């Protein structure tokens, strides 16, 4: 089959399942592949990034985002409306563009959300929705009037 000094060519199959067919945790798995997919790999370079020529230092830093809750969701939709009204710049392009149809659709989504969550919101969340919807609707009317003039 193989001669001395010559390596055998082929492939090796290794079972990487964490549980046996009986549903018991595989102890060999934990010992044989200790560190794979754990925090030990966290400091290693992403192989796909190095293959594409991307230096990890060139990538933008991860920023801390606020926790996702009802208020941050509503404020995110509000930001979209302000961008579509042309009252804020688009964070992706840095330009200010107006699209009143998209602004109206986003305001309508917020209105629908208010109706669907009626009776299920905390007092602060309900007041936030009321205030934001009133403000956005007034701004929409103002911008629509400017466009007609």
C-alpha positions as CSV (number, residue, x, y, z in Angstrom):
1,X,0.0,0.0,0.0
2,X,2.5,2.6,1.1
3,X,6.2,2.5,1.1
4,X,8.4,3.7,3.9
5,X,9.2,7.4,3.8
6,X,6.1,8.1,1.8
7,X,3.1,9.7,3.5
8,X,-0.3,8.1,3.0
9,X,-2.6,10.4,1.1
10,X,-6.3,10.5,1.8
11,X,-8.7,12.1,4.3
12,X,-9.6,11.7,7.9
13,X,-13.1,11.7,9.3
14,X,-13.6,12.9,12.8
15,X,-16.9,13.0,14.6
16,X,-17.5,16.5,15.8
17,X,-21.0,16.0,17.3
18,X,-21.3,17.1,20.9
19,X,-23.8,14.4,21.8
20,X,-23.8,10.7,21.2
21,X,-26.7,8.9,19.5
22,X,-28.1,8.2,23.0
23,X,-28.1,11.9,23.8
24,X,-25.2,11.8,26.2
25,X,-22.5,14.5,26.1
26,X,-19.4,13.3,24.3
27,X,-16.4,13.6,26.6
28,X,-13.8,13.0,23.9
29,X,-15.3,15.9,21.9
30,X,-14.6,18.3,24.7
31,X,-11.0,17.1,25.3
32,X,-10.0,16.6,21.7
33,X,-11.2,20.0,20.5
34,X,-10.7,22.1,23.6
35,X,-10.6,25.8,22.7
36,X,-12.4,25.4,19.3
37,X,-15.1,28.0,19.1
38,X,-14.3,29.3,22.6
39,X,-12.8,32.4,23.9
40,X,-9.4,31.0,23.0
41,X,-10.2,31.7,19.3
42,X,-11.4,35.3,20.0
43,X,-8.0,36.8,19.5
44,X,-7.2,34.9,16.3
45,X,-7.4,36.5,12.9
46,X,-10.5,35.8,10.9
47,X,-9.3,33.5,8.0
48,X,-11.9,34.8,5.6
49,X,-10.7,38.4,6.3
50,X,-7.1,37.6,5.6
51,X,-8.0,35.7,2.5
52,X,-9.8,38.7,1.1
53,X,-6.8,41.0,1.9
54,X,-8.8,42.8,4.6
55,X,-6.6,43.9,7.5
56,X,-8.6,43.6,10.8
57,X,-7.1,46.9,11.8
58,X,-8.8,48.6,8.8
59,X,-12.2,47.5,9.9
60,X,-14.4,50.0,11.8
61,X,-14.5,49.6,15.6
62,X,-17.5,48.0,17.1
63,X,-19.6,50.6,18.9
64,X,-21.7,50.1,21.9
65,X,-25.4,50.1,21.0
66,X,-28.3,50.9,23.3
67,X,-30.4,48.0,24.5
68,X,-33.2,47.0,22.3
69,X,-36.5,47.8,23.9
70,X,-39.8,49.4,22.8
71,X,-38.5,53.0,23.2
72,X,-35.3,52.5,21.1
73,X,-37.4,50.7,18.5
74,X,-39.8,53.7,18.2
75,X,-36.9,56.2,18.2
76,X,-35.3,54.2,15.4
77,X,-38.4,54.5,13.3
78,X,-38.6,58.2,14.2
79,X,-35.1,58.7,12.9
80,X,-36.1,57.1,9.6
81,X,-39.0,59.5,9.3
82,X,-36.8,62.5,9.9
83,X,-34.3,61.3,7.2
84,X,-37.2,60.8,4.7
85,X,-38.6,64.2,5.6
86,X,-35.2,65.7,4.7
87,X,-34.7,67.0,8.3
88,X,-31.7,64.8,9.0
89,X,-28.9,63.5,6.8
90,X,-28.8,59.8,5.8
91,X,-26.1,58.2,7.9
92,X,-25.1,55.9,5.0
93,X,-24.6,58.6,2.4
94,X,-24.2,61.7,4.4
95,X,-26.6,63.5,2.1
96,X,-30.0,65.0,2.8
97,X,-32.8,63.8,0.6
98,X,-36.6,64.1,0.9
99,X,-39.0,61.3,0.1
100,X,-42.4,62.2,1.5
101,X,-44.0,58.9,0.5
102,X,-41.5,56.9,2.6
103,X,-41.9,59.4,5.5
104,X,-45.7,59.0,5.4
105,X,-45.4,55.2,5.2
106,X,-43.1,55.2,8.3
107,X,-45.5,57.5,10.2
108,X,-48.3,55.1,9.3
109,X,-46.3,52.2,10.6
110,X,-45.8,54.0,13.9
111,X,-49.6,54.7,14.0
112,X,-50.4,51.0,13.3
113,X,-47.9,50.0,16.1
114,X,-49.7,52.4,18.5
115,X,-53.0,50.8,17.7
116,X,-51.7,47.2,17.9
117,X,-50.0,47.8,21.3
118,X,-52.9,49.7,22.8
119,X,-53.4,48.6,26.4
120,X,-50.1,46.7,26.5
121,X,-47.7,49.6,27.0
122,X,-46.3,51.2,30.1
123,X,-47.5,54.8,30.7
124,X,-44.1,56.1,29.6
125,X,-44.1,54.1,26.4
126,X,-47.6,55.3,25.6
127,X,-46.7,58.9,26.2
128,X,-43.6,58.5,24.0
129,X,-45.8,57.1,21.2
130,X,-48.3,59.9,21.5
131,X,-45.7,62.6,21.5
132,X,-43.6,61.2,18.7
133,X,-46.6,60.6,16.4
134,X,-48.0,64.1,17.0
135,X,-44.6,65.7,16.3
136,X,-43.9,63.6,13.2
137,X,-47.4,64.2,11.8
138,X,-47.0,68.0,12.2
139,X,-43.6,67.9,10.6
140,X,-44.9,65.9,7.7
141,X,-47.7,68.4,7.1
142,X,-45.2,71.3,7.2
143,X,-42.8,69.6,4.7
144,X,-45.7,68.6,2.4
145,X,-46.9,72.2,2.3
146,X,-43.3,73.4,1.5
147,X,-43.2,71.0,-1.4
148,X,-46.6,72.2,-2.8
149,X,-45.5,75.9,-2.7
